[in-house]
Every structure is written in C-alpha cells, then in structure tokens.
C-alpha cells in the first residue's frame, strides 16, 4: 500500500513539473510573436546584407522614398552596383531593375542577371528579404537607419 501511495505521489509531482514546463514553453513561444516585423513602407527601409556560400556579399540600401541601392562584392572587389525603385505588394517586395546576384535557376551560366521586375518575399521573423524559394538567397536587415546612396 505504501508503494502505491509513493507511486501516486511520484506521478502527481511529475505531472506538476510537466505542467510547469509546458506553461513555460507556451509563454516563451508567445513572446516570439512580439519579434515579428510586419512589412510596411515604414518598416522596410534600412540596410540589408546577404553573405553567400561563394564568399560574395550583397548589400541593399532600401530608402523611404521607394528607391534602393544595390551592390555585390567578392573579396573586397566591387562586382557591380545598381539602383532602382521598390514597392510593396501584399507580403512581397517588388524590385524594378534589380540584379539577381545568384543564378539560382542556372539560367545565366552562374552570372548575375538584371531583371526588369522581381518579386521577393518578406521574412517577418528576421526580418529579411528572400529572393529564392529555398531561402539560399536573401539579405537580412541590419541595425541602424537607412543611408541614401546616389
């Protein structure tokens, strides 16, 4: 009988610990929602940087006036600079006259290619601008204010 009481007490204590652990997990997951950045004309502007597997570094400076500046470097050498206009469409950022630094579909023999218009996706958790479905080609927002480039 004492053994049965001991088992019940053990189960009750384990249940309380599990309930407390579950409550802590639920509270922590709720906090993550506070870090979500909703895409808007007010939250998009800033400096974004992507560091790719081939060693290249891409920088986008998204300005509040719906213009952007883009550069790609490799080993400190500037491969190209570019500028154009952006707009928001739902959960996407539409870039006009943007270079795609990575030829993810191997359409341009691995070289950057300029497109007339490209729809990139917004990741609200980082935040970042994602240029490929598999998230291998993206730029993350950096702390600080946007800087207007010529």
Secondary structure, DSSP 8 states (H G I E B T S, - for coil): -HHHHHHHHHHHHHHHHHHHHHHHHHHHHHHHGGG-----HHHH-EEEEEE-TTSEEEEEEE-TTSEEEEEEEETTEEEEEEEEEEEEETTEEEEEEEEESS-TT--STTS-EEEEEEEEEEETTTTEEE-STTSSSEEEE-SS------
